[in-house]
Amino acid sequence: MNTPLANAAAGLAGLAASAPGQRPSLARLLQAIRRHMGMDVAFISEFEHGRRVFRHVDIGDARLLIQPGDSDPLEESYCVRVVDGRLPELIPDACVNAEALTLPVTRAVPVGAHLSVPIRLSDGRIYGTFCCFSHAPDLTLTARDLQVMRVFAELAAEQIQLNLSEGEARRLAEGRIDAVLQSDQLRMVFQPIVDLDMNRVVGFESLARFSGEPYRTPDLWFSEATLVGRAAELEIKAIRLALARLNELPTDVYVTVNASPEVIVQGALADALHGQPLERIVVEVTEHQAIKRYEAIAEVIAPLQREGLRIAIDDAGAGYASFRHVLDLHPQIIKLDISITHAIDVDRSRRALAAALCGFALETGCGIVAEGVETQAELDAVRALGIGRAQGYHLGRPMSFMDAKAWTVH
C-alpha cells in the first residue's frame, strides 16, 4: 500500500516510535492515533472467553477511567458488533445509529464519534479491535480517517503477533528449564587439574552437561535459564550435583564449582555449601561482565573463606571483566584462559601476557592454573613459565565421577 494516505499513516506511526527505525510500542500507537483523530479514548481490546479485555488504553479524558486488564461482556460492546458487521467501523455520531442506541454505554459514557477496526493475526484469527472514540459526535470523519485506523491496526497486529510469539517462546523455555530442574537431564562431568611438578591430580573442575532437547552447549542452557529468571536454580542444582559425592574422593583432592555473582550475593551459594568441607572446594566466579558491587560479593564470601573456601577467577586474560575480578575479588587462584594457552608455544604475545599474570600471582600469593592445554608443546611452554598446575584435553578430558575417582588412585 504505497499511497499518499499510507505514507502519511506510516509517518504518523514513525512519530509514535520511541527511536528512529524502531517499531512503535502499542502504547505510543494508541497515543498517536487518539491525538491525530482528536478523540478522548483509544484502546486495544482482546476477545477472551466471551469478554472484551482492555489490554492497552490511552485516555485523554480523565472522566472515563479504564485500566488495562479491565473487562466487560463481549456481547455488550461495540467491538463485537463491528467485527460481525452489526455496526460500521466508522460512526461519526453514535446517537443516530439504531444499533448503537441498543447499547446502554452509548448514552451512559456517552459515546459520540467511534472508530473501530478488527485486529487480525497472521493466521487469520481475530485478536480483538483497535478502537478510539470521543464523547461528542464528529461529522468531519471520513473514509480516509478509517484507512489510517486500518494502517495502525495492521501495525498493532504485527506487534501483538510478535509479543505472542515471544510469550510462547518464553513458555516453551520455562518448560525446558523446569524439565531439567525436575529430572536427571543435568549431569556433571569432571576434568582433572594436574600438579605439573608432582605429576598427579590435585583437583577436578565440575562441568555441566545436558541431555534434554534441544541438544546444545551448556552456556546456551544457562543463558536460557537467565532469560526466564531460573539461572540461580540451575546453578545451585549443578553445584549440589558436583559436590554430592565429594567425600568419596581423597581428602587432598578439591573440586571446583561455578557460581555467578548473583547466586553468591543472594546467599544461595552459602546455603548449597553448608556442611561441606570448604577447604576442598574452589568457587570459580563466572561473570563475564563488569561487576558493579564487589563489596557485596566480598561480604558473603569472606566468612566462607575464613573456613577454607577458595575463590578462583575463570578466563583470566579473556577480557576487561576478568582483570577487574582479579583486582577486586582477591582470589586464591587465577585460571589462565584457553585463549592465552592456545598456541602459547609459538606466540610471543601470549607468553608475555601469561608471564605478566604469573608475576602478578607471585606478588599477590595466588596460584595459577593454565586452562585448555591441548598439546605437549603447550604444556612444555606452560612449565617453562613456572606455572605449576594445568588442565586440558592433553592432560585429561571431562569424565564421569566414577572415572574421576579412579584417576585419583593412579
FENSULUR-V412176 format. One record per helix or strand of 3 or more residues. SS is the DSSP state (~ for helix, > for strand). FROM is the first residue (numbers start at 0). LEN is the number of residues. If there is no record, write none. Layout:
SS|FROM|LEN / SS|FROM|LEN
//
This chain:
~|3|13 / ~|25|12 / >|40|8 / >|50|9 / >|70|3 / ~|73|3 / ~|77|7 / ~|93|3 / ~|97|4 / ~|104|5 / >|113|7 / >|125|8 / ~|142|39 / >|185|10 / >|199|11 / ~|217|10 / ~|230|13 / ~|245|3 / >|253|6 / ~|260|6 / ~|267|6 / ~|277|3 / >|280|5 / ~|293|13 / >|309|7 / ~|319|10 / >|332|4 / ~|337|4 / ~|347|17 / >|366|4 / ~|375|9 / ~|400|7
//
